[in-house]
Each structure stands twice: as structure tokens, then as C-alpha cells.
Amino acid sequence: MPTYRETAESFGTDAERYDRTRPRYPDAMISQIVAAAPGRTVLDVGCGTGIAARQFRAAGCTVLGVDPDPRMAELARGFGLDVEVARFEDWDPAGRTFDLVTAAQSWHWVDPAAGAAKAARALRPGGRFAAFWNAADPAPHLAGAFAEVYTRVVPDLPAMPPGMSAADGYALMLDKAATGLTTAFTEPDRWRFTWEHTYTRAEWLDLIPTQGTATLLPAATLKDLLDGLGAVIDEAGGTFTVTYTALVITSTLA
């Protein structure tokens, strides 16, 4: 199995697919985070291709991204974003401070204590930290059928406990993030935003190779996985609806 760090830095394998297929974040979430910050300068940690960074920019923010993968950073720069290549734990703020430190679908790759300490260094007094994730939950019968395919094709992958939704699983990431937000930060708040998106077979199978469970799979194994998932979607009529939950943990520099 790939190491945690290998998986963390594997998403640039196909950066264009990542940017094309990964879901965006609800406008209401972006607006609420921006409104809670003391100003509009943003440091986006693990910015990837700049999906969230572009949404913050559209909301009137000035954004600097940090990402460990030069392939992701290159694509983000192509969208006009400023990006510095580094692991956040090793990144040097060089005296710069920001109103808001964000992490979109990335904080679980950061050491929670070292990351929170670095975020505290990068924030102005009263600045806000916000990490958030998108959790995708198809209807339970489809989620169960998808899980059977994963178990058959890639049995070594960690499996979600029966009955646990993706939103519940991602909530555990918020728990881990909270462990780093100690005396430097106020008691964190947790926000949830939900919406739905309907996928075709082709759209879902285009998304799967960008996920951490699949980015480093051998080509033959990935093909078997996509074939199995495609068969499930065919059985469901070729399209299906996913309930997305954006989960946010946010706190202010004390």
C-alpha cells in the first residue's frame, strides 16, 4: 500500500482531471467564512489546482496558495493564482500575515498541531482559521453496492464501517483538526452545508481516479474498479444523485 505521504502528494498525477471533476463548495459556505474573517486576505493551505481559492477570489478576496505538488501549483497559476510550493509545515510566512487561513479538502494531510501553530503565525490578531471538506453520500443502496465493488477489487483499502455515512466519516477529520486548535485559538465552531448533484455514469467514473483511494492504483486494478462501479450505475439507470455535505471547522486566533 502507498504511504500516507505518497498518497497526499499523488493528486497532481492528473491535475486537469482533478480540477475538472472535483466538486466546488457552496456559495453560502464561502460567504459565511469570508463574513466571519476580519478582512479579505486569504492563505489557502493545500490549494491544489485552486478550486476553493478561485471561489474566495470571486468573493472579493486576495488569495495566496501553498501546495506541496508543483504540478497542482502550475495549473493553479494558470488560473492567475499566486502559489508557493511547500509542505505547509515547512512553509515560511516570512513575516506575512493574513486575515484568513483556509484548507479545502487538505487539512487531514497536515499535522494538526504543527499546522495549527503555523496557521497561528500566519494570521493577524483576530484572524480566522477555516478547514472544510466535501463529503459525498449517494443513496444508501447505491453506497452499499459501491462498497461491495471496492471490497472485491481493492480489499486492502480501509473501509467505512457499515452504516456510517461519508459525512459522519469526515466529521472525524474535524475532530482531529480540533486537537491542534488549542490555546492559540478560540473554541472551534462547526458548520454544515448540504446540497445535491446528479451524476451520469461518465461523470462519476471521471471523478474516481482523482480520489486518494484510487490515485496510485495500478492501471489494471483501476480499470476493474471503474468497470465494477460502472456496472452498478448502469443497474441504477445510468444516473444517480449524491447528497453533498460541506463540513467546516473554524476558529479565531485568540
N, C-alpha and C positions, 0 to 999 in steps of 0.2 A: 504493500500500500504506500502511496506517496506520503511524504511527511507533511505536517501541518504547514510549514513554511513553503514547501513546494506548491501545495495547493493554493496558498494565499497569493502566490506570485505567478499563478498559471493563467489568469484571466485574459492576459494580453495575447494568448495564443491566436485568438481571432477577435481582435479588438473591435473591428467593424461589425461583426455579428453581435457582439456584446452590446454595443451601442444601439443597434437596430432593434434588438428583441427584448432587452430588459425593460420592465415596466417603469414608467415615470411615477412621480409622487403626487398625491392630491394637492391641488392648488390651495385648499383650505389649510393643509398642514404647513406648506411653505409660508403662507401668510401669517399663521399663528406664531411660528418660530420667529419670523422677522419682527413681528409686532412686539414680541417679548424681549428682544435684544435692545441694548441702549443706543445702537447705531447700525450702520449698514456695511461695515467692513467684515468680510467673512473669510475664515480659513477653513477650507474643505479637506478633511483628512481622508486619505484613500480615495481621492476624487475619481479614479478610473478614467473613463472617457469624458467625464464632465456632465453626466446626466443631471444630477442634482445641482451642480454648480451653475449650469445654464438656467435652471429654474430660479435659483436665487438671483442670478444676474437679471433675469427678466422681471423679478420683483423689485428691482432698483438697487441691488447690492453690488459692491465691488468685491470680487472673489479671487483669492489665491488658492490654488490647489497644491496638494502634496500627495505623491503616489510613488510606491517603490518600483513600478514597472515602466520603463521608458517607452514601451510600445503603447501603453494606455495613455501616457502623458503626451506622446506625439499626436495621437488622434485628438485629444482634448485641446491641444494647442491649435490644431486645425480649425477648431470652432472659435478661436480667438481668446482662449483662456490662458492665463498665466499659470504655469505648473512647474514646481520644483520636484526633482526625482530624489526620493529618500524614503526609508522607513521612518514613520513618524517618531518612533522612539529615538532615532538618531538625528532627526532634523534639527537644524539650528535656527531659532527665530531671529537671531542677530539683532536683538533689541526691538524688533517689530511687535506691535500688539494689535489685537483685533476686537471687534465688538461681539463676534460670534464665532465659535468653533463648532463645525458640523462634521458628522461622519455618516455617510449614506451607505448602508449595507456593507460597512467596512470595520466597525469598531471591534467586532469579535476577532479580527486578525491582529488587534493591538493589545499589548499587555495592559490590563485595566489600570494598574497602579502607576506604571511608568507613563502611560498615555495620559492619564488624568493630571499627573504632575506637569507634563509638557503642555497640556492644554491650559493649565493654570498660568504657566509662564507666558503663554501667547495671548492671554486675554487681558483687556483693560479692566480696571476696577469696575465691578458691576456687570462685567461681560457674561455672556451666556454660552453654555455648552449644550449641544443637542445631538444625540446619536439616534438614528432611526433605521428601521428595516421594513421591507415589504414581505409579508407572509402570504403565500398563495394557497387557498383551500378550495379545490374542486368539491363537488358534491360527494358525500361520504362513500357512496357505492363506487364512484369513479376513483376516489382516492385509494380505496381498498384494492381495486383492480390494478392501479398503477403500482401500489406497494408490492403486489404479488409478482409483477414483472421485475421490479428491482431485486426482490429476494431471489428470483430464479436466475437472473443474468449476472448480478453483482452481489452475491450473498455476503461478501466481506464488508460491504458498506454498512455503517451504523444505521439502524432502522428506528423510525419513530415508534414509541410504544403504542400498542393498539388503543384506539380511542382518543389519542392525543392529536389535536389539530396542529397545523403548521403555526398558527397564531399562538397557540399555547407553547409550542417548542421555541419560538422566537422570544417569547416572554422570558424564558430562561436566560437569553442573552442580555436582556435588560437587567436581570438580577446580577449577572456577572459584572456588567458595566457599573452597577451601583456600588460594588465593592471598592472600586477605585475612587469614587466621589466622596472622599472623607472630609477632613477638616477644612480643606481649601474651598469646598463648595457647600452651598445650602442643601437642605434635604431635597432630593430629586423629585420631580413630578413625572408622571407617566400619562401620555396621551395616546388615543387610538382614533384612527380614521379609516372608514371602510368604504369600499366601492366594488363594482363588479366589471368584469371584462369577459367577452365571449371570444374564444379561440377557435380557429379552424385547425384541422389536423396539421397542415403545413406550418402554421404559425407556432404551435406548441412544440413540434419537433425541431423547429429552427431555434427555439429558446433553450432546449435541454442541454445542448453542448456547451452553453455558457455557464452552467451551474457547477459549483465546486465538486459535486458528486460525479461529474462527467468530464471535466476539462482535461484530465490526464488519463482517461480510459484508453486502452489500445483500440485501434480503429475497428477491429472485428467485434470487440465487445460493445463498443458504442453502437455499431450497426445493429447488433442483436437487441440492444436496449431500445433503440428507436423503432425497430420493427415491432417489438412487443408492445410498446406504448401506442404505436400507430394502430395496431390491431384493436386495442381497447377503444380508441377513439372511433374507429370505423364501426365497432359494435354499438357505440353510443349515438351513431348517426352522422359522424363526421365533424360535429362542432360540440362545444360544451362551454359552460360558464364557470369562471373562477371568482370566488369571493376573495378580494384582497383586503388585508388589514395592514395599514402602516402603523407601526408601534414606535413611539418616541419616548426616550428618557432624556430629561432636560433639567439643568440646574444652573444656578447663578454663582459666579465667583464670590466667595464670602468676603 
